[in-house]
Amino acid sequence: MSASHSANASTLERGYGSLYSPPSKRTHRRSPSHRTSAFSGRIPAIFSLVIAATLLILSLEAIPIAGAWGIDTLLGKNAPTALLAEHQLRGIPPSKYDLYKPQPDPKNGTQMTFVCLSGKQRIPLSALNDDYCDCDDGSDEPGTSACPNSQFYCRNPGHVPTFIKSNRVNDGVCEPECCDGSDEWSNPGACPNRCEELAKVARADRLKTLGSRIEGAKTRAELTSKGKELKKVKERELKLLKSHIPALERQLAKLEETKKAAEAVASASQASASAAEPASTAEATPDPQAPIPLSPPQTFDDDDQDDNLPPYDPAAALSVLSSLPSPPPPPPHQESQGELPEVAAWRAKDNELNDTRNKIAELEKFLGRDYGNGLEWAAVVEDGCIDGDHGEYVYTLCAFDKTTQRSKNSGGTVTLGHWGSWVAAGQGESGGAYAGMEFTGGETCWNGPARSVKVSIMCHKENAILSVSEPAKCEYHMQLGSPIGCEPVGLDELREAGEGAVVDQEAQVKVGEVKGKEEL
């Protein structure tokens, strides 16, 4: 190697040393004059490097560098970061590579710089991840602990990527979130790579969850079918009952005419009977104002009581009792109440008409509810309420009606709320418009508001109240497990989980048991 070449390489390394090895840690900020001198001294080196990089890009379509730290190629999607060194990409998620692409200095086009993500500062490219906090927002140190408000990205190949706070980088502790050990990069080998091990556990958990979802989705499909059939039955029953109303009303009208006629005859008969009563009845009635005649006093000798009474004969007493005639049976209830048969017939028909109207109202109420897209909840309502035993209380949820809390000790029951409405899923949640329920207007707490309940519906093999909490006074949160909360499992999910599935002509996954595998 010639002396000039060595000098040039030495100059290049000094002017752009961050591309070759991480600089030593500094504990103070550079002054503006320091930056200025650094810029002016590195211009020839940067220019040489740009030329070399350009020639390299033209000769190769893709050059993998530092793949373990997030750089896959110099071209394609990673072209914006092609001029960054390995350590400069440390802690940056691939989704933000574009934000870290070098920018030419407006004052000197050959000088490459980094613009802080806040857009308020511009620093030399060599200051990126140099263990010194230059940007006020901390964006220049994603891979070190220099900036207290930055985050470090753990790639975790084969497992789930995550972020940790930058102050946990190189602190001598192997962070469990960084299963690849990249958080302790200053001490290679200190933290073993556990991503593959954790990925196996995660895959097994996913398969178990998918298995539960598949079973739940199967039950949900059955509930959907049952709900739709139930709706048809209720609609037929409603139509039939409504068709009976005109005939019942006509029958009731005729019976009412008959009742009125019978009541008129009975009233006339009673009037005639009252007029025919003998006048002697009134004459025989003693005058309440007349004096009562007094009889002469009679005496009775208590000492001679036994002599005056005949001897008691049990056999004779039984003989007398047995010779008495049996009492006549009581008259029918209606007759004992003085109700005419015509009145009783009218009353029975009136009750039948009212019962029919009540059934119609109940059916219309049932059919008028919003049971979800697949009418699954119609089947749940038909099966009855859902109970859950938690701690000192037994909770009951009756969909579209109310929720209650019963004390195991006192047996007292408190209404927590009456049906309010469906609660739609939040952003990033599943369940759509039917992700939860809300019950309001429950019994008022002592010196507090009326009780209320918010219900979150989760995937579960059967309907069950999984948990109940009271995050605020008299405001309850209930987790309701139900097959209705189980979303169908798609082919993509099964493939990602490493499990195949049989698909029918409609491209729907057939429900079956999903078994975990140790290796995908």
C-alpha positions in Angstrom: 0.0 0.0 0.0 1.4 3.4 -1.0 1.9 6.2 1.5 -0.6 8.4 -0.3 -3.2 5.6 -0.2 -2.6 5.0 3.5 -2.8 8.7 4.1 -6.1 8.9 2.2 -7.6 6.0 4.1 -6.4 7.5 7.3 -8.0 10.8 6.4 -11.2 9.1 5.3 -11.4 7.2 8.6 -10.9 10.3 10.6 -13.4 12.3 8.5 -16.1 9.6 8.6 -14.9 7.4 11.3 -18.5 6.5 12.4 -18.8 4.3 9.4 -16.0 2.0 10.7 -16.2 1.8 14.4 -18.4 3.4 17.2 -16.8 6.4 18.7 -16.0 6.5 22.4 -18.7 7.8 24.8 -18.7 11.5 25.6 -20.5 13.1 28.5 -20.7 16.7 27.3 -22.3 18.5 24.3 -20.1 19.8 21.5 -20.0 23.6 21.0 -21.1 25.0 17.6 -17.5 25.9 16.8 -16.6 22.2 17.2 -19.3 21.2 14.7 -18.1 23.8 12.2 -14.5 22.7 12.4 -15.6 19.1 12.1 -17.6 19.9 9.0 -14.8 21.7 7.2 -12.2 19.0 8.0 -14.4 16.2 6.7 -15.4 17.6 3.3 -12.7 15.8 1.3 -13.3 12.6 3.1 -17.0 12.7 2.6 -16.6 13.5 -1.1 -14.3 10.5 -1.5 -16.8 8.3 0.3 -19.7 9.5 -1.8 -17.8 8.6 -5.0 -16.8 5.2 -3.7 -20.4 4.4 -2.6 -21.8 5.5 -6.0 -19.4 3.2 -7.8 -20.3 0.4 -5.5 -24.0 0.9 -6.0 -23.6 0.9 -9.8 -21.7 -2.3 -9.8 -23.8 -4.3 -7.4 -27.6 -4.6 -7.3 -27.8 -5.7 -3.7 -25.1 -6.0 -1.0 -26.2 -7.4 2.3 -24.5 -5.6 5.2 -25.0 -6.1 8.9 -28.2 -8.2 8.5 -28.2 -9.0 12.1 -28.8 -5.4 13.0 -31.4 -4.5 10.4 -29.7 -3.8 7.1 -30.7 -6.2 4.4 -29.6 -4.5 1.2 -28.1 -1.3 0.0 -30.8 -1.0 -2.7 -34.5 -1.4 -2.9 -36.5 -0.5 0.2 -33.4 0.1 2.3 -31.7 2.4 -0.2 -32.3 5.5 2.0 -30.1 4.0 4.7 -27.4 2.7 2.4 -24.8 5.2 3.6 -25.4 4.5 7.3 -23.0 2.3 9.3 -24.1 -0.8 11.2 -24.1 0.9 14.6 -26.0 3.9 13.2 -29.0 1.8 12.4 -29.0 0.1 15.8 -32.3 0.6 17.6 -34.2 1.9 14.6 -37.3 0.0 13.4 -37.4 -0.7 9.6 -40.6 1.2 9.4 -38.6 4.4 10.2 -35.6 3.9 8.0 -36.9 6.6 5.6 -36.8 9.1 8.4 -33.1 8.4 9.0 -31.9 8.7 5.4 -28.9 11.1 5.1 -29.7 14.6 3.9 -27.2 16.9 2.1 -26.2 19.9 4.0 -27.9 22.9 2.3 -24.7 24.9 2.7 -22.4 22.2 1.5 -23.9 19.6 -0.8 -21.1 17.2 -0.3 -21.6 17.1 3.5 -24.3 14.5 4.6 -26.3 15.3 7.7 -29.1 13.9 9.8 -32.2 16.0 10.4 -33.7 15.3 13.9 -37.2 13.9 13.7 -38.6 17.1 15.2 -37.3 18.9 12.1 -35.8 21.6 14.3 -32.1 20.5 14.2 -29.6 19.3 11.7 -26.4 17.4 12.8 -23.5 15.7 11.0 -24.3 12.2 10.0 -21.4 10.9 12.1 -23.3 12.1 15.2 -26.0 9.6 14.7 -25.9 6.9 17.5 -22.5 8.2 18.7 -23.5 7.9 22.4 -24.0 11.7 22.7 -27.4 13.3 22.7 -27.5 16.1 20.1 -31.2 16.2 19.2 -33.6 17.7 21.7 -36.1 15.0 20.9 -33.5 12.3 21.4 -34.0 10.9 17.9 -30.3 10.8 17.1 -29.6 8.1 19.8 -32.1 5.3 19.2 -29.4 2.7 19.8 -27.7 4.1 23.0 -28.7 5.3 26.4 -27.4 8.9 25.8 -30.9 10.4 25.4 -33.3 9.7 28.2 -36.5 10.2 26.1 -35.6 7.8 23.2 -36.6 4.2 22.6 -34.6 1.2 21.5 -36.0 -1.2 19.0 -35.4 -4.9 19.6 -35.6 -6.8 16.3 -36.1 -10.3 18.0 -35.7 -12.3 14.7 -38.2 -15.2 14.6 -40.2 -13.7 17.4 -42.1 -10.5 18.1 -40.2 -7.2 17.8 -40.6 -4.7 20.6 -39.4 -1.4 22.1 -37.7 -0.7 25.4 -36.7 2.6 27.0 -33.2 3.6 25.9 -32.0 3.9 29.5 -32.1 0.1 29.7 -29.6 -0.3 26.9 -26.1 -1.5 28.0 -27.2 -1.4 31.7 -25.8 -4.9 32.4 -29.3 -6.4 32.6 -30.6 -8.8 29.9 -34.0 -7.3 29.3 -36.7 -10.1 28.7 -38.3 -8.0 26.0 -35.1 -8.2 23.9 -34.9 -12.0 23.5 -32.1 -11.5 20.9 -29.8 -9.9 23.5 -29.4 -6.8 21.4 -30.0 -4.4 24.3 -26.5 -5.4 25.6 -24.6 -4.9 22.4 -21.6 -3.4 24.1 -21.0 -6.8 25.7 -21.5 -9.4 22.9 -22.6 -12.8 24.2 -23.7 -11.5 27.6 -27.3 -12.1 26.8 -28.2 -15.4 25.0 -30.6 -15.4 22.1 -33.8 -16.9 23.4 -36.1 -15.8 20.6 -36.4 -19.3 19.0 -37.4 -20.8 22.4 -39.9 -18.1 23.1 -41.3 -18.3 19.6 -42.1 -22.0 20.1 -44.0 -21.2 23.3 -45.8 -18.4 21.5 -46.7 -20.6 18.6 -48.1 -23.2 21.0 -50.2 -20.5 22.7 -51.4 -19.2 19.4 -52.4 -22.7 18.3 -54.3 -23.2 21.5 -56.1 -19.9 21.1 -56.9 -20.8 17.5 -58.3 -24.1 18.7 -60.5 -22.4 21.2 -61.7 -20.0 18.5 -62.4 -22.8 16.1 -64.5 -24.6 18.6 -66.2 -21.4 19.7 -66.9 -20.4 16.0 -68.5 -23.8 15.5 -70.8 -23.2 18.5 -71.4 -19.7 17.2 -72.5 -21.1 13.8 -74.9 -23.4 15.6 -76.3 -20.5 17.6 -76.7 -18.5 14.4 -78.6 -21.4 12.8 -80.8 -21.8 15.9 -81.4 -18.0 16.1 -82.6 -17.8 12.5 -84.8 -20.8 12.9 -86.2 -19.4 16.2 -87.0 -16.2 14.4 -89.0 -18.1 11.7 -90.9 -20.0 14.4 -91.7 -16.8 16.3 -92.8 -15.0 13.1 -95.2 -18.0 12.2 -96.6 -18.0 15.8 -97.1 -14.2 15.6 -98.9 -14.5 12.3 -101.1 -17.3 13.6 -102.0 -15.4 16.8 -102.9 -12.2 14.9 -105.2 -14.2 12.7 -107.1 -15.4 15.8 -107.9 -11.9 17.0 -110.8 -11.0 14.7 -112.6 -14.3 15.5 -112.1 -13.9 19.2 -113.4 -10.4 19.1 -116.5 -11.5 17.3 -117.1 -14.3 19.8 -116.6 -12.0 22.7 -119.1 -9.5 21.2 -121.8 -12.2 20.9 -121.1 -13.5 24.4 -121.4 -10.0 25.7 -124.8 -9.6 24.2 -125.9 -12.9 25.7 -124.4 -11.8 29.0 -126.3 -8.6 29.0 -129.6 -10.4 28.2 -129.1 -12.9 31.0 -128.2 -10.1 33.4 -131.4 -8.3 32.4 -133.5 -11.4 33.0 -131.9 -12.1 36.4 -132.4 -8.5 37.4 -136.1 -8.7 36.5 -136.6 -11.9 38.4 -134.9 -10.5 41.5 -137.2 -7.5 41.3 -140.4 -9.7 41.0 -139.2 -11.8 43.9 -138.7 -8.8 46.1 -142.2 -7.5 45.3 -143.9 -10.8 46.1 -142.6 -11.1 49.7 -145.6 -11.3 52.2 -146.5 -8.2 54.1 -146.6 -10.2 57.3 -142.9 -10.3 57.1 -142.8 -6.6 57.8 -145.5 -6.9 60.4 -143.8 -9.7 62.3 -140.7 -7.6 62.6 -140.6 -6.4 66.2 -140.3 -2.7 66.9 -136.8 -2.0 67.9 -138.1 0.8 70.1 -140.6 -1.4 72.0 -139.7 -2.4 75.6 -138.6 -6.0 76.0 -140.9 -8.0 78.4 -139.1 -9.4 81.4 -139.5 -13.1 82.5 -139.6 -14.0 86.2 -136.2 -15.0 87.4 -135.4 -18.7 87.6 -133.2 -20.3 90.1 -130.9 -23.2 89.6 -129.3 -25.3 92.4 -125.7 -25.9 91.6 -125.6 -28.6 94.2 -128.3 -30.5 92.4 -126.7 -30.2 89.0 -125.8 -33.9 88.6 -129.3 -34.8 89.6 -130.8 -32.7 86.8 -128.6 -34.1 84.0 -129.3 -37.5 82.5 -126.5 -40.1 82.6 -124.0 -39.9 79.7 -124.3 -42.7 77.2 -121.5 -42.7 74.5 -123.2 -45.3 72.4 -126.3 -43.3 72.3 -124.4 -40.1 71.3 -122.7 -41.9 68.4 -126.1 -43.3 67.2 -127.5 -39.8 67.1 -124.6 -38.4 65.1 -124.7 -41.2 62.6 -128.4 -40.7 62.0 -127.9 -37.1 60.9 -128.1 -36.5 57.2 -124.8 -35.5 55.3 -124.5 -31.8 54.5 -125.2 -31.0 50.9 -122.2 -30.3 48.6 -121.2 -26.6 48.2 -122.5 -24.9 45.1 -120.1 -24.1 42.3 -117.8 -21.2 42.8 -119.5 -19.0 40.2 -122.9 -19.8 41.5 -121.7 -19.2 45.1 -120.6 -15.8 43.9 -123.9 -15.2 42.2 -122.3 -15.2 38.7 -124.5 -16.3 35.8 -123.2 -19.0 33.4 -123.5 -16.4 30.5 -121.3 -14.0 32.5 -118.7 -16.8 33.2 -118.6 -17.7 29.5 -118.0 -14.1 28.5 -115.3 -13.7 31.1 -113.5 -16.8 29.9 -113.5 -15.5 26.3 -112.4 -12.1 27.4 -109.4 -13.7 29.2 -108.6 -15.7 26.1 -108.5 -12.6 24.0 -106.3 -10.7 26.5 -103.9 -13.6 26.7 -103.6 -13.7 23.0 -102.9 -10.0 22.8 -100.3 -10.3 25.5 -98.6 -13.1 23.6 -98.6 -11.0 20.5 -97.0 -8.1 22.4 -94.2 -10.4 23.7 -93.5 -11.9 20.3 -93.3 -8.4 18.8 -90.9 -7.4 21.5 -88.8 -10.5 20.9 -88.7 -10.0 17.2 -88.1 -6.3 17.5 -84.7 -6.6 19.3 -81.3 -6.3 17.6 -79.8 -9.8 18.1 -76.6 -9.1 16.1 -75.7 -9.8 12.5 -76.3 -13.5 12.8 -79.2 -13.5 15.3 -77.0 -15.5 17.6 -78.2 -13.7 20.7 -81.8 -14.7 20.0 -80.8 -18.3 20.8 -79.0 -17.2 24.0 -82.0 -15.3 25.2 -84.2 -18.3 24.6 -81.8 -20.4 26.7 -82.2 -18.0 29.7 -79.9 -15.9 31.9 -76.2 -16.4 32.5 -74.9 -16.8 36.1 -71.4 -16.3 37.5 -70.1 -17.1 41.0 -67.4 -14.5 42.0 -66.2 -14.0 45.5 -69.0 -13.1 47.9 -71.6 -12.6 45.1 -73.5 -14.4 42.4 -73.9 -12.3 39.3 -76.7 -12.8 36.8 -76.8 -11.3 33.3 -80.1 -11.5 31.4 -79.5 -10.1 27.9 -81.8 -7.4 26.9 -83.3 -7.3 30.4 -81.1 -6.6 33.4 -78.0 -7.6 35.5 -78.2 -8.4 39.2 -75.9 -9.1 42.2 -76.9 -11.6 44.9 -75.1 -11.7 48.2 -74.2 -15.3 49.4 -74.3 -14.2 53.0 -77.6 -12.2 53.2 -79.3 -13.5 50.1 -80.2 -9.9 49.1 -80.4 -9.1 45.5 -79.4 -5.8 44.0 -80.2 -4.7 40.4 -77.0 -3.4 38.8 -78.6 -2.1 35.7 -81.3 -2.5 33.0 -80.6 -3.1 29.4 -79.3 0.0 27.6 -77.6 -0.7 24.3 -74.9 -2.5 22.4 -71.3 -1.1 22.7 -69.2 -1.0 19.5 -65.6 -2.1 19.5 -62.9 0.4 20.0 -60.1 1.0 17.5 -58.0 -2.1 17.0 -60.6 -4.3 18.8 -62.7 -7.1 17.4 -66.5 -7.6 17.6 -67.7 -4.7 15.4 -70.9 -3.1 16.5 -71.7 -5.9 18.9 -68.5 -6.0 21.0 -70.1 -5.3 24.3 -73.3 -4.4 26.2 -74.3 -1.5 28.5 -76.8 -1.7 31.4 -77.8 1.5 33.1 -80.3 2.8 35.7 -79.6 0.2 38.4 -80.3 0.7 42.1 -78.8 3.8 43.5 -75.7 3.4 45.7 -75.8 4.8 49.2 -74.7 8.4 48.8 -73.7 7.7 45.2 -74.9 7.4 41.6 -77.2 4.7 40.1 -75.4 1.5 39.4 -74.4 0.6 35.8 -72.6 -2.2 34.1 -70.4 -2.3 30.9 -70.0 -5.8 29.5 -67.1 -6.9 27.3 -67.8 -10.0 25.2 -64.8 -12.3 24.8 -64.3 -15.6 22.9 -65.1 -18.6 25.1 -66.3 -22.1 24.6 -69.6 -21.4 26.5 -71.6 -18.6 27.9 -70.1 -17.6 31.3 -69.4 -14.5 33.4 -65.6 -14.7 33.5 -64.9 -11.7 35.9 -66.5 -8.7 37.5 -64.8 -5.6 38.7 -65.8 -2.2 40.0 -63.2 0.3 38.6 -65.3 3.3 39.9 -68.0 3.6 42.6 -71.1 1.8 41.4 -69.7 1.4 37.9 -69.1 -2.3 37.2 -67.1 -3.9 34.4 -68.1 -7.5 33.4 -66.2 -9.8 31.1 -68.6 -12.1 29.4 -67.2 -15.2 27.7 -69.3 -16.5 24.8 -68.9 -18.4 21.6 -70.5 -15.4 20.0 -67.2 -13.6 20.7 -65.2 -16.1 18.6 -64.4 -14.7 15.2 -64.0 -17.3 12.5 -60.4 -18.4 11.9 -59.1 -17.6 8.4 -56.7 -19.5 6.3 -54.0 -16.9 6.7 -54.1 -17.2 10.4 -53.8 -21.0 10.2 -50.9 -20.8 7.8 -49.1 -18.3 10.1 -49.7 -20.6 13.0 -48.2 -23.5 11.1 -51.4 -25.6 10.9 -53.2 -26.6 7.7 -57.0 -26.8 7.3 -59.4 -28.4 5.0 -61.4 -26.0 2.8 -64.8 -26.7 1.2 -66.1 -25.4 -2.1 -67.1 -22.1 -0.6 -63.5 -21.6 0.6 -64.6 -21.7 4.2 -62.4 -23.3 6.8 -63.9 -26.5 8.1 -64.0 -26.6 11.8 -61.7 -29.2 13.4 -59.3 -29.7 16.2 -56.0 -27.7 15.9 -53.1 -29.5 17.5 -49.9 -27.7 18.4 -46.6 -28.6 16.9 -43.2 -28.3 18.3 -41.7 -27.4 14.9 -43.4 -25.5 12.1 
